[in-house]
Amino acid sequence: MQVGQSEWTIAPPNGWRFAHASAETMAASPGAVIAVTTYDKHDTSRSRETVMRELSGRLGLTLPARRDLFPKKPHKRQAVAGIMLSLYQFGGVRRSEHRGVVLVFTTDMPSDAAILGVAFVADDDRSNGDQAIVRTIGSLALPEAAAPAPAPPRMSAAKLSNSPKTEIPAHAPDVRRSAASKGTEKQNYGALDLH
């Protein structure tokens, strides 16, 4: 699905309701939502903070009252599918009667534009919304013409093991939950968790 008015694409989570408008792409489940848009990073009348608050408002999120939520530096920078993302995580967010965590991700485009996404997972979500959001963020893709050539696959010798273990490809974010968060605590964004 196209991201905003750019040629970049993102895949909404399977089974979620989703919509694409000229300004943003949104997807929702009962306990989680995500929206992605583009904006002009040099437009001083519409800052990154303003865009994030507008997008959060369209998702029905109530953010903390602080004037500026974004710190000077991202909480984490991480390459996902060959794209360097700046990641920010904020707690104390509400969506109707549900409290939860917001993950904001940004990346610059080759032009004067940037991509900004807002994802919310309710603390009481039981549908693995955090994992669906991580997969969706991992699906963010450059337009075909601008995409870097894929690296040849690495080949390694096969190893046998007595314990069954699922390997996660090097290009995919870790979406496993910590034992402490299994169903009772706030969601863990796995490799994208910033705390």
Secondary structure as UniProt FT lines:
FT   TURN            4..5
FT   TURN            14..15
FT   STRAND          17..20
FT   STRAND          24..29
FT   TURN            30..31
FT   STRAND          32..40
FT   TURN            41..42
FT   TURN            44..45
FT   HELIX           48..58
FT   TURN            59..60
FT   STRAND          61..62
FT   STRAND          76..80
FT   TURN            81..82
FT   STRAND          83..95
FT   TURN            96..97
FT   STRAND          98..108
FT   STRAND          113..122
FT   TURN            123..124
FT   HELIX           129..138
FT   TURN            144..146
FT   TURN            170..171
FT   HELIX           179..181
FT   HELIX           190..192
//
